[in-house]
Amino acid sequence: MFYKGDFHIHSTASDGDLTPTEIVRLASDEHMDIISITDHNTILGIDEAVKSGAKFGVTVIPGVELSTRHKNKSVHILGYFKDDRYKDKNFERFLRLVKNHKARDAKHLINLNSGINKSNYRLSVYEGIRALKLFGAIVVLAHPILINKNCLTEIINMPFDGIEAKHFRHTPSDIEFFIKIAVESGLFYTAGSDFHTNKQTNLKHGLIGDIYLNSREIDKFLKILF
């Protein structure tokens, strides 16, 4: 049984300050027994984290945070993988193209033509969901508090599997609100510190252990994932 889980963490593979190994060690020190590395548009830190997890007794769920757009506004979505399809070479190429703002090439690579988004430069939320699911991920809407309220209902009604109801920047009332939305929408919910650094001066992101799923919540999440 797992007791504390943080499912939104960034390493030096994207814009975090700590290596995947340092993150796993810190998670262990904070008594976290399950985490996910979710770097921006890359999976390059996952294998190191998984190996370190085996050493420190921390289970690492492979993940990614994908950059998408909706009505010209940034929307981040999280993908969690139950198997090793995240290692697919086409998925790695796809992420690299998205990271380099070559959405047209990324969509062409995996035959992703939604008929909705006409932009050649940005990946829509719907396209991002489809892309992640194509490679076996379950897909979660990240930090919904940062999304324009006028678009929130429209976005949540897209084919997400879950919502990051517990996030470092969510107040207790925000958490209650988004858990309620998840339950009413038939979705599960996750928790994430959105860790980037252990410098106390960073007010935008949390520290590992600041917010987490408990054992009951983790069990629900894993039943859906596996």
C-alpha positions, 0 to 999 in steps of 0.5 A, a space after each residue: 500500500 502507498 501512503 503519500 503520492 506527488 504526481 507533478 514534479 519537474 527535473 533538470 530534464 526540463 526546467 527543474 533544478 534537481 536531477 531525477 535522482 536528487 528528486 527521488 532521494 528528496 521524495 524518500 526523505 519526505 516520506 513520499 512512497 510514490 511520485 511521477 516525474 512530469 517534465 515539460 514536453 520530454 520524457 528524458 528524465 524518467 528512466 533515471 528516476 525509475 532506476 533511482 526509485 528502485 534504490 530508494 524505495 520510491 515508485 516512479 510513475 512515468 509522466 509528462 506535462 504537455 504544452 497545448 493551447 485553447 483559444 490562444 491561451 496556454 493549457 497544460 495537460 499531464 499524461 501518465 503511462 502504465 507501460 513503456 510506450 512512452 519510450 516509442 521513438 515517434 513519441 520522443 520525436 513528437 515531444 521534441 517537435 512540440 517543444 521546438 514549437 513545430 506543431 505542424 510537423 508534430 501532428 504530421 508525424 503521428 497522423 494527428 489531424 483533428 479537423 478542429 485546430 487549424 494552427 500549424 504552430 500550436 497544439 490544441 488541448 484536444 490534439 494533445 489529449 489524443 496524442 497522449 492517449 495514442 501512446 497509452 497515457 491516461 490524461 489529466 488537466 493540470 492546475 485548473 485554477 490557472 485556466 480562464 474561468 470562461 473556458 474551464 467548463 468547455 475544457 473539462 468537457 474534453 475527453 480527460 480522464 482526470 483533474 489535478 484537483 490538489 495543486 500547490 496553488 489551489 486553496 482548500 476551497 479550490 481543492 473542494 471545488 475541483 474534487 466536486 467537479 471531478 466526481 460529478 464528471 466521472 473523473 478521478 483526481 490527482 495531486 501535485 506540488 508542481 515542484 521545480 526547485 527547493 529554493 524557498 524564494 519560489 512562490 509559484 511552485 511547491 515543495 515535494 510533500 507540500 500536497 499529496 494524495 493519501 493512500 485511499 486516493 492513490 489506490 483509486 488512481 492506480 486502479 484506473 492507471 493499471 
